[in-house]
Amino acid sequence: MARTPVLAGAHWVAGLLVKSRFRRICSLEAWMWTCGLVVVGAMDPYSDKHFTIFLPDLLFDIKSPGYGLGHSISFLFRGDIYQSLESHYLGPLAVLIIVHRVLHLFFKQPPVPISR
C-alpha cells in the first residue's frame, strides 16, 4: 500500500524533529514552560476579561484556588511586587518554581541519543 505524499511528508518531518540537533540540545517541555510564562507575563493584569476552564467557576461562580495567579505573575513581570502579592500570594513562588524547572531542563538534561 503506497503512502500518500502528505502522510509521507508528515512522517519525514516528525522523524527530522526527533533526530535533529535541536532535539538533542533542548527540551520541548522547557520551551512550552518558557512560552507560557512569557504569555502570562505579557497579558494585561488590569483587564476585566478572564479565561477559565475551571468547571465550578463556569457553572456556579465558585472561584478556583489559583484564581489571580496569572495576574500575580503579570504584575511581578512589571515589577509591582505589592500588587502581585495582593492578586495571589503564591505568584512569585510559582515563577521561581517554573524558572527552576526550565533551567533544569535546559542545562541538566542529558542529550537524547540518536538511533540510526
N, C-alpha and C positions, 0 to 999 in steps of 0.2 A: 504494500500500500504506500503510495507516494505521499510525501508531506506537501501541504500547501505552502507556497512561498512565505505567507505571513507567519505561520507557525514555525517554519524553519528559521526565519529571521528572528523571531522572539526567542527561540531556543539558543541561537547563536549569541544574542545579546546577553541573555542570562548566564551563559557559560563564560562569556567575556568578563562580566562583572565578578563572578566567583573567582576566576583565575587572574584577575588583573592585579597590578601592583597597588592600586588604590585600596583594594580589599585587604591586602596584607598590612598596609600602613595604618589604617584607622578602622573604626567600628561604625556600623550603621546606627547602632544604638546611641553612640556618642553624638553623632550628627543630629539625630532626632531630638535628643535632650537639649542640645545647643540651639536648634531652631525653635523649639518650644519655648525655651527661656527668652530668646530674643523676641518672639512674637508677643508673649505675655508682657515683657518689659516695654515693648513699644506701644501697647494699647493705651488708650486714654483712660486714666483712672477716674476721671470726673464724669464719665459717660453714664447716662441713665439706663442704657441698654445692657442687658446681661444675657449671656448664653449659658444654658444649663441643660444637662441630660439627667439631672437628679430627679427621679420619678416622683418622690413625695412633694418636691417643690412644684412640679408641674401640675399635680393633682390636688394637693391640699395646702399649698403655700407654706410648707414646712421647710425651713432653711437647713441646708446641709452643714455639717461641722466645718467644712472647708470653705464656707461662704466668705468671700472677701480675700481669699488667699491670692488670687490673681491681681486684685487691686493693690494688695500689700506689696507684691513683687514689683508692680509697676511704679508705685511710689518710691520703693527702695532704689530702683534704677534711676530715678530722677533725683535721688539724694535726700528725699524728705523722710527721714527715719521716724520722726514722731508720727506722721500720718500713716506710715507703713505699719507701725505697731498698733495704731488705732484701728486700721482696717482688719488686720488679723495678726495676732501676736506671734504666730509661728512662721510668718512670711520670710523674715531674714534667715531663720533656721532652715527653711525649705530651700532657699537659694544656696546656702552653704552646702547642704547635702547634695543638691543637684550638681553644683560645680565640682565637688569632691568626686562624684561618680563619673563625670565627664573627664576630668583629669586622669582618673584611674583608667578609664577605657582608652584614652588617647596614648598614655605613656607607659602603662603597666601591662597592657595586653600582649601576649606573645603573638608573633606573626602566624597567620593561617598558612599551613603547608599547602603547596600547590601539588596536586596529584596529576600525573601525566598518563 
